[in-house]
Amino acid sequence: MRSRLVSCALFLIAAGCGGVQHVQLYEGAKLPEDQVTVFYTNPELEVTVDRQYSVPEGEIGKIHRLELPPGNHAVEVKCRYPEGPIKLSPQISLLLDGEAGHSYTARVQFGKNAEGVPNCKAKMFDITGQSGAEKIHNY
């Protein structure tokens, strides 16, 4: 099943051109919007969903629209630091408690500790009904 999902996801990414990349992470025919949970990736984060799907290396800088079955999903992220010797944060685990017909994104907050070492926080946001909210990457 996992290989079928990954194959399907890779096909859908390859089929998309520019803009938001659409990825279906369930088997079968495309479901109506009110029957799926949508998760928008954040170009400032490396994202893995349910330990089955990761945004491909060359696609991380683009927003991906992941369609998932409703329910709980484990979203693991690593912040991509824009400058400095440290390029990625340690892994941050988030829970996506996805409702059918809802859209979500993970947003990031960058900072530095007292020694000047970069750090970050990430939070999950329900962005249902918020036009353009998938393009807001920070909180």
C-alpha positions in Angstrom: 0.0 0.0 0.0 2.8 2.4 0.9 4.5 2.0 -2.4 1.2 2.6 -4.3 0.7 5.8 -2.3 4.2 7.0 -3.0 4.0 6.2 -6.6 0.6 8.0 -6.9 2.1 11.0 -5.1 5.1 11.2 -7.3 3.0 10.9 -10.4 0.8 13.8 -9.2 3.7 16.0 -8.4 5.3 15.3 -11.8 2.0 16.1 -13.5 1.7 19.5 -11.8 3.5 22.5 -13.2 4.2 25.7 -11.3 2.1 27.0 -8.4 0.8 24.7 -5.8 1.6 21.0 -6.3 -1.4 18.7 -5.7 -0.8 15.3 -4.0 -3.4 12.7 -3.2 -2.4 10.6 -0.2 -5.2 8.0 -0.2 -6.1 5.2 -2.6 -8.8 5.3 -5.2 -10.6 8.0 -7.1 -10.3 11.6 -6.1 -12.9 12.5 -3.4 -14.9 15.7 -3.1 -13.4 18.5 -1.1 -15.9 18.0 1.8 -14.6 14.4 2.3 -10.9 15.0 2.6 -8.5 16.9 4.9 -6.1 19.2 3.1 -2.7 20.0 4.4 -0.6 22.7 2.8 3.2 22.4 3.2 5.4 25.3 4.1 8.5 26.0 2.0 10.4 26.9 5.2 9.9 23.4 6.6 10.9 19.9 5.5 7.7 17.9 6.0 6.9 14.2 6.4 3.3 13.0 6.9 2.5 9.7 8.6 6.1 8.6 8.0 4.9 7.7 4.4 5.3 10.8 2.4 8.0 13.5 2.4 8.2 16.4 0.0 10.9 15.5 -2.5 14.2 17.4 -2.0 13.9 19.4 -5.2 10.3 20.4 -4.4 10.7 21.6 -0.8 10.6 25.3 -1.8 7.1 24.9 -3.3 3.8 24.7 -1.6 2.2 21.3 -1.8 -1.5 20.6 -1.3 -1.7 17.2 0.3 -5.2 15.5 0.3 -5.5 13.1 3.2 -8.3 11.0 4.7 -9.9 12.8 7.7 -8.5 11.8 11.1 -5.2 12.0 13.0 -2.0 12.3 11.1 1.6 12.6 12.4 3.3 15.5 10.7 7.1 15.8 11.3 8.8 19.0 10.4 12.3 20.4 10.4 12.8 24.1 10.1 15.0 25.2 7.2 17.3 28.1 8.5 17.8 30.7 5.8 21.4 31.5 6.8 24.2 30.4 9.0 26.1 27.1 9.5 23.1 25.2 10.8 20.7 24.4 8.0 18.0 22.3 9.7 16.4 22.2 13.1 15.9 19.1 15.1 12.6 17.3 14.2 9.4 18.8 15.6 6.4 16.5 15.8 2.9 17.9 15.2 -0.5 16.4 15.3 -2.9 17.1 12.5 -6.4 16.2 13.8 -7.9 16.6 10.4 -11.6 17.2 9.9 -13.3 16.5 6.5 -13.6 19.7 4.5 -10.9 21.5 6.5 -7.5 22.9 5.4 -4.4 23.1 7.6 -0.8 24.3 7.4 2.2 24.3 9.7 3.7 27.7 10.4 7.1 28.5 11.8 8.6 31.1 14.1 12.4 31.6 13.9 14.5 33.0 16.6 17.9 32.7 18.3 18.8 31.6 21.8 21.0 33.7 24.2 24.2 32.4 22.5 22.9 33.4 19.1 22.2 29.8 17.9 19.2 29.7 15.6 16.0 27.9 16.8 12.5 27.6 15.7 9.0 26.6 16.7 6.2 25.2 14.6 2.5 25.1 15.1 -0.4 23.6 13.2 -3.2 26.1 12.1 -6.7 25.4 10.7 -6.9 27.8 7.8 -10.3 26.7 6.5 -12.0 29.6 4.7 -9.0 31.9 4.9 -8.2 33.0 1.3 -4.5 32.9 0.7 -3.7 31.6 4.2 -1.6 28.7 2.7 0.9 31.4 1.6 1.5 32.7 5.1 4.4 30.7 6.5 5.2 32.4 9.9 3.2 33.0 13.0 
